[in-house]
């Protein structure tokens, strides 16, 4: 057997067949879907826009010193009195819509990623605990999960924000509270299957500690479905944050948000000033659809039953 070192490692057997590395196989399987590749490309562009929003924007749309009320509700392509070209128009406060979308994407991605990460840690820990120890601990945790999932996510977030108030940290807490149960149920279901397999029995025979069994052997085998759930929940968190901000109970008006931008132009839709809500809505739609497309392809690639 000949083993070649390097990042793109290939192994040749005596029959002359070559087995590609798992990373290359994963990339090859993922790229089989052109729609998913396009979705991933859009996500990468959106992330870059969110990171470099201050450099790409012609103005800080949330700096009152840079806004002029006389530039309010200008159509797309109009030039303001200060010489700024509003390629996507302006809203009622004279805010450049393109700059507002850049800053709004920054907030949406940050809130979605942060809430999904925190919910992942909490939900995964509880799911692993329930599956590994079982018994009353499993019953208690899963009954809490069942109660959590029995309520609509929007309703739970509305109640929490009514108690906590507005703010980025408040909406992250609300999103974590409605997301952690999905991770807990996913991890618990996968871990119940894995803990009965032979490698777990062999690890127990070696008298390994509980932490080593859970984090070294059980958790890594629960990661494939978790990756898919993360992508879905990030898109769900972005949509939920936009919905709450649109209703006026999410982020304050001083914070950039796609939901607030859509809400600002809602009353002008029938008067012909469509661009105030239309372009932020398109940006929100592209973000959510792209993440979901990537999540669907990851589900197909990481599901062993769908692999050749």
C-alpha positions in Angstrom: 0.0 0.0 0.0 1.4 3.4 -1.0 0.4 6.4 1.0 1.1 9.9 -0.3 1.4 12.7 2.2 -0.2 16.1 1.7 -3.6 17.9 2.0 -5.1 16.0 -0.9 -4.2 12.5 0.2 -4.9 9.5 -2.0 -4.5 5.9 -1.0 -3.7 3.2 -3.6 -4.6 -0.4 -3.0 -2.9 -3.4 -4.6 -5.8 -3.7 -7.2 -4.9 -0.2 -8.5 -8.0 1.5 -7.2 -7.7 4.9 -5.6 -9.7 6.1 -2.7 -10.0 9.9 -2.4 -9.8 11.6 0.9 -13.1 12.3 2.8 -12.7 16.0 2.4 -12.4 15.8 -1.4 -15.3 13.4 -1.5 -17.4 15.8 0.6 -16.5 18.7 -1.7 -17.2 16.6 -4.8 -20.6 15.5 -3.5 -21.6 19.0 -2.4 -20.6 20.5 -5.8 -22.9 18.0 -7.6 -25.7 20.5 -6.9 -25.2 23.6 -8.9 -28.1 25.3 -7.0 -26.3 24.7 -3.7 -23.0 26.1 -5.1 -24.9 29.2 -6.2 -26.4 29.5 -2.8 -23.0 29.1 -1.1 -21.6 31.8 -3.4 -24.4 34.2 -2.5 -23.8 33.5 1.2 -20.1 34.2 0.8 -20.8 37.5 -0.9 -23.4 38.5 1.7 -20.9 37.7 4.5 -18.2 39.8 2.8 -20.7 42.7 2.4 -21.6 42.4 6.1 -18.0 42.4 7.2 -17.0 45.4 5.0 -20.3 47.3 5.3 -18.6 50.5 6.6 -16.2 50.5 3.7 -18.8 49.7 1.0 -21.5 52.2 2.2 -21.6 55.8 0.9 -23.0 56.9 4.3 -23.6 55.6 7.8 -27.4 55.2 7.5 -27.7 55.4 11.3 -25.6 58.5 11.9 -28.1 61.4 12.1 -25.4 63.9 11.2 -25.1 62.3 7.7 -28.8 62.2 7.0 -30.8 65.0 5.3 -34.6 65.0 5.4 -34.7 66.7 2.0 -33.3 63.5 0.5 -36.2 61.5 1.8 -38.1 59.1 -0.5 -35.9 59.6 -3.6 -36.3 57.0 -6.3 -33.6 54.6 -7.3 -30.7 56.2 -9.2 -31.5 59.7 -8.0 -28.6 62.0 -7.0 -29.0 63.9 -3.7 -28.1 67.5 -3.1 -24.8 66.4 -1.5 -23.8 64.5 -4.6 -24.5 61.0 -3.3 -26.2 58.7 -5.8 -28.9 56.6 -4.2 -28.8 53.5 -6.5 -31.6 51.9 -4.6 -33.4 55.1 -3.6 -33.8 56.5 -0.1 -36.4 56.1 2.7 -38.5 58.7 4.4 -35.5 59.8 6.6 -33.1 60.3 3.7 -31.3 57.1 4.4 -29.5 55.4 1.5 -31.3 52.1 1.0 -28.2 50.3 -0.3 -26.2 51.4 2.8 -29.1 50.4 5.0 -29.2 47.0 3.5 -25.5 46.5 4.0 -25.7 47.4 7.7 -29.0 45.4 8.1 -27.3 42.3 6.7 -24.5 42.7 9.2 -27.0 42.7 12.1 -29.1 39.9 10.7 -26.1 37.6 10.2 -24.6 38.4 13.5 -27.9 37.8 15.4 -28.6 34.6 13.5 -25.1 33.2 14.0 -24.8 34.1 17.6 -28.2 32.8 18.6 -27.6 29.6 16.7 -24.2 29.1 18.3 -25.5 29.6 21.9 -28.6 27.4 21.3 -26.3 24.7 19.8 -24.2 24.6 22.9 -27.2 24.5 25.3 -29.3 22.1 23.3 -26.5 19.7 22.4 -25.4 19.5 26.1 -28.9 18.7 27.2 -29.5 16.2 24.4 -26.3 14.4 25.1 -27.0 14.3 28.8 -30.5 12.9 28.2 -29.3 10.2 25.7 -26.3 9.1 27.7 -27.7 8.8 31.2 -31.3 8.0 30.3 -33.9 7.2 33.0 -35.4 10.1 34.9 -32.9 12.6 33.5 -33.9 11.7 30.0 -37.6 11.9 30.8 -37.3 15.3 32.5 -35.3 16.9 29.8 -37.5 15.6 27.0 -40.7 16.7 28.7 -39.2 20.2 28.9 -38.4 19.9 25.2 -41.9 18.8 24.4 -43.4 21.7 26.2 -41.1 24.1 24.5 -41.8 22.8 21.0 -45.6 22.8 21.7 -45.7 26.6 21.6 -45.1 28.6 18.3 -41.7 30.1 18.2 -43.0 33.6 17.4 -45.3 33.5 20.4 -42.5 32.6 22.8 -40.3 35.3 21.4 -43.1 37.9 21.7 -43.7 37.1 25.3 -39.9 37.1 26.2 -39.3 40.4 24.4 -42.4 41.9 26.0 -40.7 41.1 29.4 -37.1 41.9 28.4 -37.6 44.9 26.1 -35.8 45.8 22.9 -32.1 45.3 22.1 -29.7 43.1 20.3 -28.9 41.1 23.5 -32.6 40.7 24.3 -33.5 39.4 20.9 -30.6 36.9 21.0 -31.9 35.6 24.4 -35.3 35.2 22.9 -34.0 33.4 19.8 -31.9 31.0 21.9 -35.0 30.3 24.1 -37.0 29.2 21.0 -34.1 27.3 19.3 -32.3 25.1 21.8 -35.1 22.5 21.9 -34.5 21.6 18.2 -30.8 20.9 18.9 -31.6 18.9 22.0 -34.1 16.6 20.2 -31.8 16.1 17.2 -28.8 15.3 19.3 -30.7 13.0 21.7 -32.2 11.0 18.8 -28.8 10.5 17.1 -27.0 9.8 20.4 -29.5 7.1 21.4 -28.6 5.2 18.2 -24.8 5.7 18.6 -24.6 4.7 22.3 -25.9 1.2 21.5 -23.2 0.6 18.9 -20.2 -1.7 19.3 -17.6 1.1 19.5 -19.4 2.6 22.5 -19.5 -0.8 24.2 -15.8 -1.2 23.6 -15.1 2.2 25.1 -17.1 1.4 28.2 -15.1 -1.8 28.6 -12.0 0.3 28.7 -13.4 2.1 31.8 -13.2 5.5 30.2 -14.6 8.5 32.0 -18.1 9.8 31.2 -16.7 13.1 29.7 -14.3 11.1 27.5 -17.1 8.8 26.3 -19.4 11.7 25.6 -17.1 14.3 24.0 -14.5 12.0 22.4 -16.7 9.3 21.0 -20.4 10.2 21.2 -20.5 13.8 20.2 -18.4 13.6 17.0 -20.8 11.0 15.6 -23.7 13.4 16.2 -22.2 16.2 14.2 -23.5 15.5 10.7 -27.2 16.0 11.5 -26.2 18.9 13.8 -24.5 20.8 10.9 -27.7 20.5 8.9 -29.8 21.8 11.8 -27.5 24.7 12.4 -28.0 26.0 8.8 -31.7 25.7 9.0 -31.9 27.4 12.4 -29.6 30.3 11.3 -32.0 31.0 8.5 -35.0 30.6 10.9 -33.4 33.0 13.4 -32.8 35.6 10.6 -36.4 35.4 9.5 -37.7 35.5 13.1 -35.6 38.6 13.9 -36.8 40.4 10.8 -40.4 39.5 11.7 -40.1 40.8 15.3 -38.3 44.0 14.2 -41.1 44.5 11.5 -43.7 44.2 14.3 -41.8 46.9 16.3 -40.7 44.7 19.2 -37.4 43.4 18.1 -34.5 45.8 17.6 -34.8 49.6 18.4 -35.0 52.1 15.5 -31.4 53.1 16.3 -30.1 49.7 15.2 -29.8 48.5 11.6 -32.3 45.8 10.7 -33.8 44.5 7.5 -37.1 44.1 9.3 -37.1 47.7 10.3 -36.3 48.8 6.8 -39.2 46.8 5.4 -41.5 48.3 8.1 -40.4 51.8 7.3 -41.6 51.5 3.7 -44.7 49.4 4.3 -47.0 52.5 4.5 -45.6 53.8 1.2 -46.2 50.7 -0.9 -49.6 51.8 -2.2 -48.3 55.2 -3.1 -45.7 53.9 -5.6 -42.6 54.2 -3.4 -42.0 50.4 -3.6 -38.3 50.6 -3.2 -38.3 51.3 0.5 -39.6 47.9 1.4 -38.9 46.0 -1.8 -35.1 46.0 -1.9 -34.6 45.1 1.8 -37.2 42.3 1.3 -35.2 40.9 -1.7 -32.0 41.0 0.4 -33.7 39.1 3.2 -35.2 36.6 0.8 -31.9 35.9 -0.9 -30.2 35.4 2.5 -32.7 32.9 3.8 -33.1 31.0 0.6 -29.3 30.7 0.0 -28.8 29.3 3.5 -31.6 26.8 3.1 -30.3 25.6 -0.3 -26.9 25.0 1.3 -28.6 23.2 4.3 -30.6 21.0 1.9 -27.4 19.9 0.1 -25.6 19.3 3.3 -28.4 17.1 4.4 -28.1 15.0 1.2 -24.3 14.8 1.5 -24.1 14.0 5.2 -26.9 11.4 5.2 -25.3 8.0 4.9 -28.4 6.5 3.3 -28.1 8.9 0.4 -24.4 8.2 -0.2 -23.3 5.8 -2.9 
